[in-house]
């Protein structure tokens, strides 16, 4: 947690371990920065303010050949694990600063958590959002109790304005970083999982730019049982954690995609403390494709009735993609840390995932424009138990002979095997059938 205001000295006691951004912190000092005792203290202090979320056995276990337990952090009030670190930080502020208030500048899960918990603690809270922020996010933040101000066309404009307001009014400007307090709050996830699932072999966390959850929970788990494998998962589109571990210092991927689908997982704001804790305590970091994340979202929706975003699904995506074959037959916990996906994106993601999973397919063929020919095609689809989603006919711009019609059909099937059976049946009757590749 990066804390910037003219009143930074007020936090010196609570955040005395926070290094300067330019400092080169050793692994030894990282161990002092976050201790198991700090995480235990955080767990005790925030227990009445956040949910002790379930870590439940999943029906996906049989499909992937291991005992999978899902830690459902998306059930937190604001739909994100960030509440743990935020609440512990806010409770650690001096009373004088709590009276003056705090200010944040983003539409991230972090800002949502600050808005809600600051309001619950009766701390004045201001959220600066750019004018391009989705209206649903603005509305939600206001409902949590924050004073929301729309300012600037970009996130950077909002941040500059928030810093200026903080300096002028004595607010504490909060920006997600990796202080001892914040990491300790996030580390309570690892503590809970160890208590909830006996004899764990491995735990999988989202990684990427925001690896505080990974680093903090690894500190707890490795203290309790060094034999537990701690694994981080990030996107192949912006493998900033792997690049930073290789370089030995935080790096910024200039080409990362800032689309709302990726949310917090595409950020680049982890600090040297999280990075060094990750390098010391985390056993493995793997990267997955966007397609794997979409399939993971679909699996969670179907099997767990869990509607999650990319950050929430990315841990399971490593199992979906077969990136961790060494976990076969093992007892594995996966953190599902966030469920804040905008509705229009959810619709697009599920539609795309069904296509990737060979459950929705499209084909085109040419029929003679005679009575009964279309019904014969529909009879084949009915016999093969394919559900017709859309069907279009084109007569005017057909390039084949006269008195024919080009039919384009979108259908839903059960799975890949069912799709192959339908394809064979259509090719047998209509050899020129053309399939649209996904």
C-alpha positions, 0 to 999 in steps of 0.5 A: 500500500503506497501512502502519500499525503502531507501527514505521512508521519502519522503512519510511521508507527503503523507502517514503520517497515515500509521501505522507500521505493528506491531502496534495495531490500534484502531477503532478510529484511523482507522476512522482518517486513512480514512475519507470521505473527503479523498475519495472525494479528491481522486475522484476529483484528479483521475477523468481524469485518470480513467473511471467513469464506468457505474453501469447498471441495469442487465437482471439477476434481474428477475432471482434472484428476486431483482433489480441488478445493476452491477458496471462494473469496469472491463472496466478500461483500465487495466481491474481492479479496482486497477487503482483507488488506484494506480493512487491516490498513484502515483499522491501523490508521491513527484516530486523527487521520481517520477523522480527516479521511482517505482518498483513492483514485481508480475503479479497481477492486482496491478502491471498492474495498476502501470505499466500503470499509472506510464508510463502515469505520466512519472514515470520510472516503473520497474516490476520484474516477475518470469520466470513462469509468463504467456507470455501474462502477460509479453507482456501486462505489456511491452505494458503498458510502464513498463520495465519488468525483468524476474527473479527467479523461484518464486514470492518470488525470484522476490520480493527479487530482486526488493527490492535489486534494490530499495535499490541500485537505489533509486526506490520506492518499491510498494507492495499492502497494506492498506495505507490511500491513497490507500484505499481512491482511492479504496473508490471512487467506493462506492462514484460513486455507491451512485451517480449512483443508487438512494435508494440503499439497499445493495452493494456487494463487493469481499473480500478475502485476498485483502479487500481494495476495500471493506473497502474503499468503505464501508467508503464512503457508510456508511458516505453517508447512514448508512442504506445501507448494505455492504456485502463482498464475499470470496471463501470457499477455503480460507476464510481468511477474516472471519478467520481474523475477528474472530481472531481479527487480520490478519491471513494467510490461509496456505492451500490457492490455488494459482492457477491463476484462483483465482487471487488477491482474494486468496491473504493474504496481507490485513493489520490491517487497512482494517481488522478493517475498515471491522469489523466496517463498513461491515455488512456481509461477506459470502463465496461461492463455486468455482462452484458458481463462475464458474456459475456466470462467465457464467451468466455474459458472457451470460446476460451481454457479460462481460468476467470476472475472479474469482475476478470479478464474486465472488460478483454475485456468492453470489446471484447465490448460494442463500447466501443472501435471505434477499435481495429478492425484494431489490435494490442491486449493485454488483461490477464487479471489474476485467476482467483479465482471461487468455484465456486458463483458460477462455475456461476451466472455461466456459466448466466446468460451462456449465457442472455444469449448466446442459447444457452439459452432457455425457452418454454411451450405448450399441448398436448392431453393425447393420446398422441403429442402430446408426441412430436411436440413432441420430434420438432420439437426433434430436427429443429431440433437443439435440446438439451433441458435440462429439460421440465415438464408441468402438468395441474392448474393449466392455465387453458385448456380441459380435457384439455390440458397446459402444457409448459415446456421449456428448451433449448440452441442453438448461437447467436442464429441457431439460436435464431431458427430454432427459434422460427420452427419452433415458432410455425409448429406452435404459434402460441400458444408463449410465450417467456420473455424473458431 
